[in-house]
Amino acid sequence: MKIAEFLKSENIFEFALLPYSSLKITDLRRNERMKERFEVKSAVVFLMPYYVEEEKTNLSRYARSRDYHLYIKELSARAEKVLDCDFFCFADTSPVDEVGAAILSGLGCVGVNGLIINRRYGSYVFIGEFFFPFDVDHPFFEGIEKRRAGERCISCGACVKACKTGGIFNRELCVSCINQKKKITDAEAEIIKASGLAWGCDECQEICPMNHGEETPIEFFRNNRILSLDRETVEGLVESGEFQARAFAWRGEGVLLRNIDILK
């Protein structure tokens, strides 16, 4: 129960434990590297909600706080002080299919847009995992099958209609994929201009009736927020050194400034 108590103390309430052998391995090399330290036997899959009630702007909601990879590092460091056992902690860099693991855990369903939809937080969530060298056996984790059976996308088609480029069925046309590319065509520049988005896209999430707006209880995602992007904001982040703490840092400021100029 120490694991559950730790997660709750972090305001993480959507989690489940299941055998590591039940998960789909997608990164064989990383999986082998874990084995060098210990044989993984169980996984605790958890959701980190990031939604904060704010107006729609030219910046996707997931990128308004500091990068969630930084949160995972902080979470892992705090877990080391509390959990008296070996573990690995991942988010986005896991050796397993994270969406598949969350679905198998009963934490939600997959929407038509390919995102996990949780009954409490909708699709505004990041997925994380703790991996442990011991077997699963605790009544706390009972009821997963029953819970999983109740999680279903209602397939209303709202997200398909909201996506004006057809990006839900073709990632090459996804606005979020296009405005994160280093090199774009003239046609892609027109898509960015029409979207009004400098980074990312939330259209399929904003329209989803299963997103009922419960805000994140995790302070990390409520603090240090940027609501929108303009040239002054980007340049200020770079000058202060804060740029590298943001989810868009991996693409460099040039891509953001290009998109901002396109939107003028």
C-alpha positions as CSV (number, residue, x, y, z in Angstrom):
1,M,0.0,0.0,0.0
2,K,3.0,2.3,0.3
3,I,3.0,2.8,-3.5
4,A,-0.7,3.8,-3.5
5,E,-0.2,6.1,-0.5
6,F,2.7,7.8,-2.2
7,L,0.8,8.4,-5.5
8,K,-2.2,9.8,-3.6
9,S,0.1,12.1,-1.7
10,E,1.2,13.4,-5.1
11,N,-2.4,14.0,-6.1
12,I,-2.2,11.1,-8.5
13,F,-5.5,9.2,-8.1
14,E,-5.9,7.3,-11.4
15,F,-3.5,4.3,-11.3
16,A,-3.5,0.5,-11.4
17,L,-1.0,-2.3,-11.0
18,L,-0.7,-5.3,-13.4
19,P,1.9,-7.9,-14.4
20,Y,4.7,-6.6,-16.6
21,S,4.4,-9.8,-18.7
22,S,0.9,-8.5,-19.8
23,L,2.3,-5.4,-21.4
24,K,3.4,-5.0,-25.0
25,I,7.2,-4.3,-25.3
26,T,7.9,-1.6,-28.0
27,D,11.5,-0.8,-27.1
28,L,13.5,-4.0,-26.9
29,R,16.8,-2.3,-26.3
30,R,15.5,-0.3,-23.3
31,N,13.8,-3.4,-22.0
32,E,17.1,-5.3,-22.1
33,R,18.9,-2.4,-20.3
34,M,16.3,-2.6,-17.5
35,K,17.1,-6.4,-17.1
36,E,20.7,-5.5,-16.4
37,R,19.5,-4.0,-13.1
38,F,16.7,-6.3,-12.2
39,E,13.9,-8.5,-13.7
40,V,10.8,-6.4,-13.9
41,K,7.7,-8.3,-12.7
42,S,5.0,-5.6,-12.1
43,A,4.0,-2.2,-13.4
44,V,2.0,0.6,-11.8
45,V,0.5,2.6,-14.6
46,F,-0.7,6.1,-13.6
47,L,-2.2,9.2,-15.2
48,M,-1.0,12.8,-14.7
49,P,-3.9,15.2,-15.6
50,Y,-2.7,18.6,-16.9
51,Y,-6.0,20.4,-17.8
52,V,-6.4,24.0,-16.4
53,E,-9.5,26.0,-17.3
54,E,-8.2,28.7,-19.7
55,E,-9.2,30.2,-23.0
56,K,-8.1,28.6,-26.3
57,T,-5.0,30.3,-27.7
58,N,-2.3,29.6,-30.2
59,L,-0.6,27.2,-27.8
60,S,-1.7,23.6,-27.0
61,R,-2.7,23.1,-23.4
62,Y,-0.2,20.4,-22.7
63,A,2.7,22.8,-23.5
64,R,1.6,25.7,-21.2
65,S,3.2,24.4,-18.1
66,R,6.8,23.3,-17.8
67,D,7.7,20.0,-19.5
68,Y,6.1,16.9,-17.9
69,H,9.4,15.1,-18.3
70,L,10.8,17.4,-15.6
71,Y,7.8,16.4,-13.4
72,I,8.6,12.7,-13.8
73,K,12.2,13.3,-12.7
74,E,11.0,15.2,-9.6
75,L,8.4,12.4,-8.9
76,S,11.0,9.7,-9.2
77,A,13.4,11.5,-6.8
78,R,10.6,11.9,-4.2
79,A,9.7,8.2,-4.7
80,E,13.3,7.2,-3.9
81,K,12.9,8.7,-0.5
82,V,9.6,6.9,0.3
83,L,9.6,3.6,-1.5
84,D,12.0,1.0,0.1
85,C,12.6,-0.9,-3.1
86,D,14.2,-0.8,-6.6
87,F,12.1,0.7,-9.4
88,F,12.1,2.4,-12.7
89,C,10.0,5.4,-13.5
90,F,9.0,6.4,-17.0
91,A,6.8,8.7,-19.0
92,D,7.0,8.8,-22.8
93,T,10.3,7.0,-22.8
94,S,9.0,3.7,-21.5
95,P,9.9,0.3,-23.2
96,V,6.2,-0.6,-23.3
97,D,3.1,0.6,-25.2
98,E,1.9,3.2,-22.8
99,V,-1.5,3.8,-24.2
100,G,-2.1,0.0,-24.4
101,A,-0.9,-0.4,-20.8
102,A,-3.3,2.3,-19.6
103,I,-6.2,0.7,-21.4
104,L,-5.2,-2.8,-20.1
105,S,-5.1,-1.2,-16.6
106,G,-8.7,0.0,-16.8
107,L,-7.6,3.6,-16.8
108,G,-9.6,4.6,-19.8
109,C,-10.5,3.9,-23.4
110,V,-9.0,4.9,-26.7
111,G,-11.0,7.6,-28.6
112,V,-11.4,7.8,-32.3
113,N,-8.6,10.4,-32.2
114,G,-6.2,7.8,-30.8
115,L,-6.0,9.4,-27.4
116,I,-6.7,7.7,-24.1
117,I,-9.9,9.0,-22.5
118,N,-10.2,8.7,-18.7
119,R,-13.5,8.9,-17.0
120,R,-12.3,11.5,-14.5
121,Y,-9.9,13.7,-16.5
122,G,-10.9,13.0,-20.1
123,S,-8.0,13.0,-22.6
124,Y,-5.9,15.7,-21.0
125,V,-3.5,13.3,-19.3
126,F,0.1,12.1,-19.5
127,I,0.8,8.5,-18.9
128,G,3.5,7.3,-16.6
129,E,4.7,4.0,-15.2
130,F,6.6,2.6,-12.2
131,F,8.3,-0.8,-12.8
132,F,9.1,-3.1,-9.8
133,P,10.9,-6.4,-9.2
134,F,8.1,-8.0,-7.3
135,D,4.9,-9.8,-8.2
136,V,1.4,-8.4,-8.2
137,D,-0.8,-9.6,-5.4
138,H,-2.9,-7.1,-3.4
139,P,-6.7,-6.6,-3.0
140,F,-6.2,-2.9,-3.6
141,F,-5.9,-3.6,-7.3
142,E,-9.1,-5.7,-7.6
143,G,-11.9,-4.6,-9.9
144,I,-9.8,-3.7,-12.9
145,E,-11.8,-6.0,-15.2
146,K,-15.1,-4.5,-14.1
147,R,-13.8,-0.9,-14.5
148,R,-12.3,-1.6,-17.9
149,A,-15.6,-2.9,-19.2
150,G,-17.3,0.4,-18.4
151,E,-14.8,2.5,-20.4
152,R,-15.9,3.1,-24.0
153,C,-15.5,6.0,-26.5
154,I,-19.1,6.9,-27.6
155,S,-17.9,7.3,-31.2
156,C,-20.0,10.4,-31.7
157,G,-17.7,11.6,-34.6
158,A,-17.3,15.1,-33.1
159,C,-13.5,14.9,-33.2
160,V,-13.5,13.9,-36.8
161,K,-15.7,16.9,-37.7
162,A,-13.6,19.3,-35.7
163,C,-10.4,18.2,-37.4
164,K,-10.5,20.3,-40.6
165,T,-7.4,18.8,-42.2
166,G,-8.3,15.1,-41.8
167,G,-5.4,14.6,-39.4
168,I,-7.2,12.1,-37.2
169,F,-6.9,9.5,-39.9
170,N,-3.7,10.8,-41.5
171,R,-1.0,12.0,-39.2
172,E,0.8,13.8,-42.1
173,L,-2.2,16.2,-42.1
174,C,-2.4,16.7,-38.4
175,V,-1.9,20.3,-37.5
176,S,0.1,19.5,-34.4
177,C,2.5,17.3,-36.5
178,I,2.8,20.0,-39.1
179,N,3.6,23.0,-36.8
180,Q,6.3,20.9,-35.1
181,K,8.2,20.1,-38.3
182,K,11.5,21.9,-39.0
183,K,10.8,22.1,-42.7
184,I,7.4,22.7,-44.2
185,T,5.9,23.2,-47.6
186,D,4.0,26.2,-48.7
187,A,0.8,24.2,-48.4
188,E,1.7,23.3,-44.8
189,A,2.4,26.9,-44.0
190,E,-1.2,27.7,-45.2
191,I,-2.5,25.0,-42.9
192,I,-0.6,26.6,-40.0
193,K,-2.0,30.0,-40.9
194,A,-5.6,28.7,-41.2
195,S,-5.3,26.9,-37.8
196,G,-4.1,29.9,-35.9
197,L,-1.8,27.6,-33.9
198,A,1.8,28.3,-33.2
199,W,2.4,24.9,-31.4
200,G,0.3,21.8,-31.1
201,C,-3.5,21.4,-31.5
202,D,-6.3,20.6,-29.2
203,E,-9.3,20.7,-31.6
204,C,-10.2,17.1,-31.3
205,Q,-10.0,17.3,-27.5
206,E,-11.8,20.6,-27.1
207,I,-14.9,19.2,-28.9
208,C,-14.9,15.8,-27.2
209,P,-18.1,15.4,-25.0
210,M,-16.1,13.0,-22.8
211,N,-13.8,15.8,-21.7
212,H,-15.8,17.3,-18.9
213,G,-13.2,19.8,-17.6
214,E,-12.0,18.5,-14.2
215,E,-8.8,20.4,-13.6
216,T,-5.5,18.9,-12.5
217,P,-4.8,18.7,-8.8
218,I,-1.1,18.5,-9.5
219,E,0.6,21.8,-8.7
220,F,3.4,21.3,-11.1
221,F,1.0,21.7,-14.0
222,R,-0.8,24.7,-12.5
223,N,2.4,26.7,-12.1
224,N,4.7,28.6,-14.4
225,R,2.2,28.6,-17.2
226,I,2.4,30.4,-20.6
227,L,-1.0,31.0,-22.1
228,S,0.1,31.9,-25.6
229,L,3.1,32.4,-27.8
230,D,4.5,35.5,-29.5
231,R,8.0,36.6,-30.4
232,E,8.6,38.5,-27.2
233,T,7.5,35.5,-25.1
234,V,9.8,33.1,-26.9
235,E,12.8,35.4,-26.9
236,G,12.2,36.0,-23.1
237,L,12.2,32.3,-22.4
238,V,15.4,31.8,-24.3
239,E,17.1,34.8,-22.5
240,S,16.0,33.6,-19.1
241,G,17.1,30.0,-19.7
242,E,13.5,28.8,-19.2
243,F,13.1,27.7,-22.8
244,Q,14.8,24.4,-22.2
245,A,12.2,23.6,-19.5
246,R,9.4,23.6,-22.0
247,A,7.8,20.8,-24.0
248,F,8.6,22.6,-27.3
249,A,12.3,23.1,-26.5
250,W,13.3,19.9,-28.4
251,R,12.4,21.7,-31.7
252,G,14.3,24.9,-30.9
253,E,13.0,28.5,-31.0
254,G,13.4,28.8,-34.8
255,V,10.3,26.6,-35.4
256,L,8.2,28.6,-33.0
257,L,9.3,31.9,-34.4
258,R,8.6,30.7,-37.9
259,N,5.1,29.7,-36.9
260,I,4.5,33.0,-35.1
261,D,5.5,34.9,-38.2
262,I,3.2,32.7,-40.4
263,L,0.3,33.7,-38.1
264,K,0.9,37.4,-38.5
